[in-house]
Every structure is written in structure tokens, then in C-alpha cells.
Amino acid sequence: MSVLAFDRRTVLAGLAGSLAAPHLALGAGQADDEAFAGLAVAAAELDQLHSIVVVHEGVTRFARAFRGPGLERLANVKSVSKSIVALLVGIAIDRGHIAGPEARLGELIAALIPAEADARVPDITVADLLTMRAGLERTSGPNYGAWVGSGDWLRDALARPVVVDPGTTFQYSTGSYHILGAVLSQVTGESLLALARAWLGAPLGIEIPPWTRDPQGRYMGGNNMALTPRAMAQIGEAVRLRGTVGEVDVVPAAWIEASMVPRTRSPFSGDAYGYGWFLTALGGTRAAYARGYGGQMIYILPDAALTVAITSDPTRPARSEGHVGDLNRLVAAQVLPAVAG
């Protein structure tokens, strides 16, 4: 029996999707609001930036593509996928498919753990994976190519040596989120694509097309999803609104709150990290953000009632001291003053 076919909340959410989606008032147009003149100039000068959508108090105040595919076409959001998978984990917990963040791999995917895996792997928790503290050797950075070149991404990730004690140290690794994707598929009987479409796409009224799959056919758990800039803003707004969109509870509010609790810290950016979201302050205002290679960003600044979605060239690196730093400054110095005025 398909968990999606008979999940009443999913059906109701899908029916409500077109009405429940946050109001993005500008449609396909561009903003002429004089308050954003400085933003337009500053954004145009960042040659790596493709597009920016600013949603303030539920209304799109600025939406412009400076280069790249545009506002209505799909963009590879890279590791923003991790933040989306983290939302799906919260929904799965709320619906009883996973007992909670402390559920262990040995309870969830015992049959998928290879015999050669470290004896500590079955005790790795969902929370360890969400916070990228699984302890397994990283599959990102210099290890990424060999990982995706392996014949079984899940097996490769789980069979890597445990290099630090699980639950202790942040190690950025797409493999951790691929394991989470496999967990979601195993406990629901559905593909990650089907879950993303039913649990997020339908209630938010956004397109989520198929993306990269591993050799076994599992959708990649932490990279290469494609969304339009406006869809990115829709997801950000749902998070800013604590998971409730219109009359539909898309993501449990308690999960949004838990996701925004600092649990570890990135050694690269210095920013805190919760359940799939980086946590910082921009312009003196608390902010959470999803981040993908090249500068694919969803910023959420709840105290300013603000969501900002940005796409950038996905082929160029975007380090914290480089392009991502420029984007952070753009939000702090241009977007925040514009909406405050």
C-alpha cells in the first residue's frame, strides 16, 4: 500500500495547494519600487549572481533576473537540497514514519547497512545525519568525485571509516543527506521525488522535477535538485511562516523551531547549523539560510518578515569570504534597509 496514495493530509494539502501558496504579488514582472534601486545596482554588479526574489510580509517586493535562466525557469539549487530533505524528515517524523531525531540507523535501515561498516554505524542517529555529525569520512570536497563514481552511493557512504565519534563534529558531507534520503524512502516505501512532490510541491503549488539518481535508482539526498527562483521563495516563506501556509500545515511548526536551534558550527563559514539550515545574523537581524554550491541561497529573516531567494552561476565556487560573503552583505546592506523603509 502506498503511503502517499492513502495519506489524507497529503491529499487535502494537494487540493489546497493553489489557494494556500503564499501570495507572490508581482507574478512574472519586475519591481520598480524606488526603495530597491540600490539593490538593483548592487546586484547587477555581482557577475556571478543570476536572480534575486525578495518577499516581504508575504508580498514579492522585488524579483529580477540579471543573467542566467530567468525567474520562471528551473535552476540547479545544489545543496539547498539538503535543507529541503531536512524539511521532509520533519514531516516524516510528524506522520509517524520515523520515531524522532534520535532514531538510529540500525532501527531504520538495518538491511541496508553493509557488513563491512564500522560497528558504530547502526547507532548513528537521524539527528547526527541532519547536523552532519555522523562521524563518517566525508563524501564532499575532494572525496565527492570518487563517491559519485562508485557503484553504490549508499553503501559507499555507510562503509566509509568513522573518523570522529558520531554526534560530535560537523563534517560537511552530501553522503549524510543521501543516507537520510534512503531512510525516508525505506520507511515510507516511496521515492524521495514522490515525497518531495506530495509533501512540499503539491501544498506549495510548485514544480519539483526529477533530479539526479544513484546507480540503484535512489534520488540524490543532498544535491542537484532543480527549482525556479520563485519556488525557492515559496519554500522559504513556508519556513518563515513556521510551516503553515494559508490553512494548510505543510511542515510541523515544532520541527521548524527545532531546525532553528544551533546544534553545531561550520568550520568553513563559522556560522551555526541546526537541522539542515545555517544560522547567523545579517545586519543585526537573526537569519537562517539554505546554501548551495555557486551561491544558490534561501534566506529567512523572521524578525523582518523577510524571505530572499538567490540563484547564481552553479559552475563557479562561492566561498564564505567570496561570493556568498557578497550575497550576505547584499541582504544586510541593501535588502534589509529597503524593506525597513
C-alpha positions in Angstrom: 0.0 0.0 0.0 1.4 3.4 -1.0 1.8 5.8 1.9 1.2 8.7 -0.5 -1.9 7.3 -2.0 -3.8 7.0 1.3 -2.3 9.8 3.3 -5.3 12.1 4.0 -3.2 15.1 4.9 -1.3 14.8 1.7 -4.5 14.7 -0.4 -6.0 17.6 1.4 -2.8 19.6 1.1 -2.6 18.9 -2.6 -6.2 20.1 -3.2 -5.5 23.2 -1.3 -2.1 23.9 -2.9 -3.1 26.5 -5.5 -5.0 28.5 -2.8 -2.7 28.0 0.1 0.6 29.1 -1.6 2.0 32.4 -0.2 1.0 35.5 -2.2 3.7 36.5 -4.5 2.2 39.6 -5.9 4.5 40.5 -8.8 3.8 37.5 -10.9 6.2 37.3 -13.8 7.1 41.0 -13.7 9.9 43.1 -12.1 9.7 45.5 -9.3 10.0 49.3 -9.9 9.9 50.2 -6.2 12.4 53.0 -5.7 13.3 51.6 -2.3 15.1 48.8 -4.2 17.1 51.0 -6.6 20.3 50.4 -4.6 19.7 46.7 -4.5 19.2 46.6 -8.3 22.5 48.4 -8.8 24.5 46.3 -6.3 23.1 43.0 -7.5 23.8 43.8 -11.1 27.5 44.4 -10.2 27.8 40.8 -8.9 28.6 39.0 -12.1 28.1 35.6 -10.5 24.6 36.4 -9.3 21.8 35.3 -11.6 18.5 36.3 -9.9 17.0 37.6 -6.7 13.5 37.4 -5.3 12.6 39.4 -2.2 9.3 38.6 -0.4 8.4 40.9 2.5 5.3 40.3 4.7 4.1 37.8 2.2 4.3 40.1 -0.9 7.0 40.0 -3.5 8.7 43.4 -3.4 11.5 42.7 -5.8 12.0 40.0 -8.4 14.6 40.3 -11.1 16.9 38.1 -13.2 20.1 39.9 -14.1 21.5 37.0 -16.1 21.1 33.2 -16.3 17.9 31.2 -17.0 15.5 33.7 -15.5 12.8 33.7 -12.9 10.4 31.2 -14.4 13.0 28.5 -15.5 14.5 25.8 -13.3 17.9 26.3 -11.7 20.1 23.6 -10.1 19.9 24.6 -6.4 22.8 22.3 -5.5 23.0 21.8 -1.7 19.9 23.8 -1.0 18.5 20.2 -1.5 19.8 19.4 2.0 17.6 21.9 3.7 14.6 20.5 1.7 15.4 17.0 2.7 15.6 18.2 6.3 12.0 19.5 6.0 10.9 16.1 4.6 12.5 14.4 7.6 10.4 16.6 10.0 7.2 15.8 8.1 8.1 12.0 8.2 8.6 12.3 12.0 5.3 14.1 12.4 3.5 11.4 10.4 5.0 8.6 12.4 7.3 7.1 9.8 10.4 7.9 12.0 10.2 7.8 15.8 12.2 11.1 16.2 15.6 12.7 15.7 17.2 10.1 18.0 16.0 7.2 15.9 19.1 5.1 14.9 20.1 3.7 11.5 20.0 0.2 13.0 16.3 0.6 13.6 15.5 2.3 10.3 17.7 0.7 7.6 19.4 -2.3 9.2 19.1 -4.3 6.0 20.9 -1.6 4.0 23.9 -1.3 6.3 26.8 -3.2 4.7 28.5 -5.9 6.6 31.9 -4.1 6.4 30.5 -0.9 8.0 32.0 0.2 11.3 30.3 -1.2 14.3 29.2 2.3 15.3 27.2 2.9 12.2 23.9 1.3 13.4 24.0 3.8 16.3 24.2 6.9 14.1 21.0 8.9 14.6 18.8 10.9 12.3 20.0 14.0 14.3 23.6 13.1 13.6 22.9 13.0 9.9 20.8 16.2 9.9 23.6 18.1 11.6 26.3 16.4 9.6 27.9 14.9 12.7 27.6 11.3 11.5 31.4 10.8 12.1 31.8 9.0 8.7 34.5 10.1 6.3 33.2 12.9 4.2 31.9 12.4 0.7 32.1 16.1 -0.2 35.1 18.2 -1.2 38.0 16.1 -2.6 36.1 12.9 -1.9 33.0 13.8 -3.9 34.2 12.5 -7.3 35.1 9.1 -6.1 31.9 8.8 -4.2 29.6 9.5 -7.1 31.8 7.4 -9.3 31.2 4.3 -7.0 28.7 1.7 -8.0 26.6 2.2 -4.9 26.5 5.6 -3.2 24.6 4.5 -0.2 26.9 1.5 0.5 30.0 3.6 -0.1 28.8 6.3 2.3 27.9 3.8 5.1 31.1 1.7 4.6 33.4 4.7 5.0 35.6 4.7 8.1 34.3 6.5 11.2 36.9 9.3 11.6 35.4 11.1 14.6 32.9 9.9 17.2 29.3 10.2 15.8 27.4 13.2 17.2 30.5 15.3 18.0 32.0 17.1 15.0 30.5 18.9 12.0 31.8 17.5 8.7 30.1 18.8 5.6 29.1 15.7 3.7 26.5 15.1 1.0 26.7 11.5 1.9 24.9 12.1 5.2 21.9 13.6 3.4 21.9 10.8 0.8 21.7 8.4 3.7 18.7 10.4 5.0 17.1 10.2 1.6 17.4 6.4 1.7 15.9 6.4 5.2 12.9 8.4 4.0 12.4 6.0 1.1 12.8 2.9 3.2 10.4 3.9 6.0 7.7 5.2 3.6 8.1 2.9 0.6 8.2 5.9 -1.7 10.9 7.6 -3.7 12.4 10.9 -2.4 10.9 12.6 -5.5 7.4 11.3 -4.7 7.7 12.5 -1.1 9.0 15.9 -2.2 6.2 16.4 -4.6 3.5 15.2 -2.3 4.6 16.8 0.9 6.1 20.1 -0.4 5.4 20.5 -4.1 1.6 20.0 -4.0 0.7 22.1 -1.0 3.0 24.9 -2.1 1.9 24.7 -5.7 5.5 24.4 -7.0 7.1 22.1 -9.6 9.7 19.6 -8.4 11.1 17.8 -11.4 13.1 14.6 -11.3 16.8 15.1 -10.5 20.0 13.0 -10.2 19.7 9.4 -9.1 22.3 6.9 -7.9 23.1 3.6 -9.7 20.4 1.9 -7.6 17.7 4.5 -8.6 17.6 6.4 -5.4 17.2 10.2 -5.8 20.2 12.1 -4.5 19.6 13.1 -1.0 21.7 16.3 -0.8 22.4 17.8 -4.2 21.2 18.7 -7.7 17.5 19.3 -7.2 16.1 21.9 -9.6 13.7 24.7 -8.6 12.7 28.1 -10.1 13.7 31.2 -8.1 10.1 31.8 -7.2 9.7 28.2 -6.0 12.7 28.7 -3.8 11.0 31.8 -2.3 7.8 29.8 -1.8 9.7 27.2 0.3 11.4 30.0 2.2 8.1 31.6 3.0 6.7 28.3 4.3 9.6 28.1 6.7 9.3 31.7 7.7 5.6 31.1 8.5 6.6 28.2 10.7 5.3 25.6 8.2 1.7 26.9 7.9 0.7 28.2 4.5 -2.9 29.5 4.4 -4.9 26.9 6.1 -2.5 24.1 5.4 0.1 22.8 7.9 2.9 21.9 5.4 5.7 21.4 7.8 5.1 21.0 11.6 5.8 24.3 13.4 7.6 22.3 16.1 10.0 21.0 13.5 10.7 24.4 12.1 11.5 25.6 15.7 13.8 22.6 16.3 15.6 23.2 13.0 16.5 26.7 14.0 18.2 25.7 17.3 22.0 25.9 16.9 23.4 22.4 17.4 26.9 22.6 15.8 29.0 25.1 13.8 30.6 25.1 10.4 34.4 25.4 10.4 34.2 27.0 7.0 31.8 29.9 7.5 31.8 30.0 11.3 28.0 30.0 11.2 25.9 27.8 13.5 24.0 24.9 12.0 20.7 23.4 13.0 18.7 20.7 11.3 19.7 21.4 7.7 19.8 25.2 8.0 22.7 27.5 8.7 22.1 30.1 11.4 23.6 33.6 11.6 22.8 37.3 11.9 22.7 39.7 9.0 22.6 43.4 9.6 21.9 42.7 13.3 18.9 40.6 12.4 18.8 36.8 13.1 18.8 34.8 9.9 18.6 31.2 8.7 19.8 30.2 5.2 20.0 27.2 2.9 23.1 27.3 0.8 24.1 25.5 -2.4 27.3 25.5 -4.4 27.9 28.5 -6.6 25.7 30.8 -4.4 22.2 29.2 -4.5 20.6 30.7 -1.4 17.3 30.9 0.5 17.5 33.4 3.3 14.8 33.6 6.1 14.8 36.6 8.4 11.7 36.1 10.6 12.0 39.3 12.7 12.0 41.3 9.5 9.1 39.2 7.9 11.5 38.7 5.0 12.5 35.8 2.6 15.1 36.2 -0.1 15.9 33.7 -2.8 19.0 34.0 -4.9 20.4 31.9 -7.7 23.9 32.2 -9.1 26.2 30.6 -11.6 26.3 26.9 -10.4 29.6 26.2 -12.1 31.7 28.7 -10.0 32.7 28.3 -6.4 31.1 30.6 -3.8 33.1 30.7 -0.6 32.0 32.5 2.6 34.8 35.0 2.1 33.9 35.3 -1.6 30.6 35.3 -3.4 28.5 34.1 -0.5 30.0 36.9 1.6 28.9 39.3 -1.1 25.4 37.9 -1.0 25.3 38.2 2.8 26.3 41.8 2.5 23.8 42.4 -0.2 20.9 41.2 2.1 22.3 43.1 5.1 23.1 46.4 3.3 20.5 46.6 0.6 17.5 44.3 1.2 17.0 45.0 4.9 17.2 48.8 4.7 14.8 48.7 1.7 12.1 46.8 3.5 12.6 48.7 6.7 12.0 52.0 4.9 
